[in-house]
Amino acid sequence: MGENPVGGFFSFVAAAANLLSSSLFVTGMAGNPIVATKAASIFGIDFGFSQWVLGACVPVFFLIFLLPPVMHIIMRPKVDFGMLSVDILQQHRELGQVSANELKLCATLLGCLVLWIGTPYFGIDSAVVAYMAIVVLVLVNILTWDDIIKNHKAWDTFFWLASFIVLAEQLTALGVTEWIGNSLSRSLQHTSPLVGTLSLSLVYFLSMYLFSSISSHVVAFAGPFFAAGHVLGCPPRLLTILVAIFSSMSGVLTPFSTGSVAIYASQGYISQPRWFFYGLVISAIMLGTVLSVGLLWWKILGWY
């Protein structure tokens, strides 16, 4: 297809926005629950849906608004907004009015959000809420049982996520996590807790270059880095939120970090070397934002 500035702009911004939105919620990415589970087992803190959103919202929303104009300056795409508005109106007409099933789906998702946010008050586990939503969607005829059975990608994610969680728990039980954590902590033993936290989070972010999957990156490194932070006396919630949002954000470094990024990169609008370059530039902006705006926000929250 060849490089295309307009297609490349939309592809890269969409891929990065997908990663940012994944970092905003504990339910946003398959590996996120592993981060929350590891934080609970190592630090003894409850870092559920509401805590995750509270910590991530300010730096993530800042980046969501900052990213498009920055990429527009870097890539300089020439967009015919007149034709674009015509295409949008045409597609809007083709969609038609909002259907009853779409309204039911929105109401179900809204109910899920309320229950996820209110987990500390309702005492309903996030996984149970998800199962309840599936049952509701079947009962109101938005989904059929055949739809659920035929959703191979969902079952594939379910199977591998369960395997990843068990693997992460076994790494902890066998002492592998503790051993890696102790090795990391020894290299940072003469630093302050805050410097140790920032150093661990930066290494965690950049270590994504070694992986072709965000989930495998989380499984391999979230536990050891939390263990190292525990030994160094790092502020638990600060290190947890940094690892939490960096797990998804680090996917911007490569064009093969996760399925959604690979789909955008495979469109051919941006060459692979140029994608790596843009990823490095945007990752620097992400790190700068998180370690400035984010740190100020978490200081206000009293997380360090």
N, C-alpha and C positions, 0 to 999 in steps of 0.2 A: 504493500500500500504506500509506503514511503512516509517520511516525516511530514506532519501537517501541524502548523502552529496552533490553529483553532482546535482541532481534534486533540492535540497534545495537551493544550491548556485545560480543556474540560476533562480529559482522562486523568491527568495528574491531580487536579483539584478534587475531582470526585473520589479518587482513590485515597487521598490524604484526608478528606472529610469523612470518609467511611471509617478510617482508623481513629480519627478524633472522636466520632460518635461512639465507637466501640469502647473507647477509654472512659466514657462518661458514666456508664452503668455497669454494675457487676454482672448483669445479664447480657451485656453488649457483645461479648466474645467468649468462645468456648473455654479459653484458659482462665478467664477472670474468676470463676468460682474457686479455682485452685489457689489463686493468690489469697483470696479471703480465708480459705480453709487453712492455708499455711500460716497466715498471720494469727489466726485463732489458736493454732496448736503451739506455735513458738513464742508468741508474745502474750497470749491469753487475752486478746482483745476481740470484741465483736465488731467486725468491719463489714456490715451488711449493706443493703441497698441504699438506705438513707445516708449513712456515713460516707459511702463511696461517692454518691452524687454531691453531697455537701463539700467534700474535699476537692472533687474534680471540676465542679461547675465553672468557677471563675477562670482558671487558666485555659480550660478547654474552650469555653465560649469566646474568650479573647482571641485564641488561635483560629477559631472558625471564622471570625470576622476579619482577622488579619491576613489569612492565607490567600484568598482570591486576589486582592489588590497587589500583594507581593509577587505572586506568580504572574500576574498580568504585566507587571513591570519587567520581570525577568524574561518572559517568553514573548511579549509584545504581539499577541494574536490580533489580527484584523477581523473584527466581527461585524457583519452587516446586520445591525440591530433591527432595521426595517423588515428584512426577510425573516429574521428570527421571530419577531413578534407575530408575523403572519402565520408562520409554522406553529407557534404555540397556540394561537387562537383556533387554527384548524384542528389541531390535536384535542383541544379542549372541547370543541363541538362534537368530535367523534366519540369522546368519552361519554357524553350525555349526562343526565341527572344522576345524583347519588342514589344508589339503590338501597332497598331496605336491608339487604344482607350486609352491605358496606357499613351502614349505620350500626347494625348489631355487632359487627366486628370491632368497630371503634369503641362501642360501649364496653365490650368484653376486655379490650386492651386497657381501657381507662380503669376498669375494675381491678385488673392485674397490677397496674401501677399503684393504685391506692393501697392494695394489700401488701405489695413489695415495700413501699415506703413505710407502711405502718407495721412492719414485721415485729418490732419491739413491743408494740401495743396489742396486736392481735395474736401474736404467738404462733403464726402459721408460717411454716418454712417456705422459702421461695420456690423450691421444687414442687411442693404440694400445690401452690398457687398456679403454677404452670399446668399441672395435671388437671386441676379444676377448670382452667380455661379451655383445655382441649375437650373436656366433657361437655361444657356449655356450648362450644361451637358445634359439636355433634348433635346435641339436643335441639338446637335452634336451626338445624339443617344448613349451616354454613359449610360444614365439612361432613363428608360421609366416611364410614369406616374404610372404604376402599381408598379414599384420598389419603388417609393416614398410612395405610399399608404400603401404598405405592410411592410414598415420599422417601425414596431411597437415601437422599442426601441427609435428611433429618435422622434416619435410623443410623446412618454411617457416623454422623456426629455424636449421636447418643452412645453408640458402642465405643468409639475411640475416646470420648471424654471420660466415660466410666473407667476405661483402661488406664488413661492418664492419671486420674485421681488415685486409683489403687496403686499405680506405680510410684506416684509421689509419696503416698503414705508408707509404702514399703522402703523407699529410700531413706525416709526418716527413721523407721523402725529398725533398720539394719545399721544405722549409724553413719551412712554415707553422707547425708546432709550435714550432720554435725562435723564430720571430718573436713569436708570442703569449707564449711563455715569457719572452722578453727584456722584452717590454712589462710583464708582470706583475712581473718581478723589479726593474725600475727603480722601480716604485712602493713597493717594500719594501726597497730597497737599504740603508737606514740602520737596519734592524732586526737583531736577533740571529738566528742560524739557528733557534733554537727558536721565537721569536716569529713569524718568517717562515713556519715550518712550520704553526703553529697558524692563522695568518691565511689562508694558502692553503687549508687544509683547511676552514675555516669558509666561505670564499667558495665553495669547490667544493660544499659541502653545500647552501647556500642557492641556488646557481645552478640547482638542480633545478627551481625555479619556472619557468624559461624553457623547459623541455622537457616533452614528453608521453610520453617513453620513456626508461627508465633506460639502455638500451643506447646510444641516440643521445647521451645525456648523457656517457657514458663515452667514446665515440668522439671527441666534440668536445673534451672538456676534460681527460681523464686525461693525455694526452701533453703539452699545453701547461703544465699545472700541475706535472708532473714536471720539465719543462724549466726552469721558473722556479725550482723547488726546487733543481735542480742548480746553477744560476747563483748562488743565494743561499747555497749550502753547507749546505742542510738535511740532517739525518740521513736517509740513504736509506731505511732500513727503517721509520723512524717515519713519514715522509711516505707511504710506500707502504701501510702498514697503515691509516692514516687514510683515504686515498683509497679503499682496498679496501673497508672496511666502510661508509664514507659513501656509496659508490656505490649500495648497496642501501637503507641506512637512510634516505637522503634521499627515497625513494619515499613515505614516510609523509606528506610535506607536501601532496600533492594526491591527489584520488580517481581520477586518470587516469594515474598515473605508470608503471604497468605492467599487463599483462593480468590478473594475479591480483588486484591491488588494484581494478581496474575492475569485476571480477566481484562482489567483495564490496560495493563502493559502489553497484552497479546494483540491488542487492536492494531498495533504497528504505527501509531501516530508519533511515537517517540522511540528513538533507537535505545538499545539497552545501555550503552555507555552514557548517553545523555540522561537516562532515567537515574542511573547511579549518581550522576553529578547533581541533578535537581534534588535527589533524596538527601544528599549530603548538605546542600544549602538549606533546605527546609528543616532538616533535623537540627541544624545549628540555631535556626530561628525558634524551633520548638523548645530546645534546651534553654536558650536565653530567656524565653517567656516563662517557662516553668520555674526556672531558678531565680526569677525576679518577681513577676506578678504572683506566681504560685507561692513562693516563700513568704511574701508579704501577707497573702490571704491565710496561710496556715499559721502564721504568727498571730494574726487576729483571732483565729479559732483556738489558740493556745495549745497547738499540737507540738510545739517545741519551745 
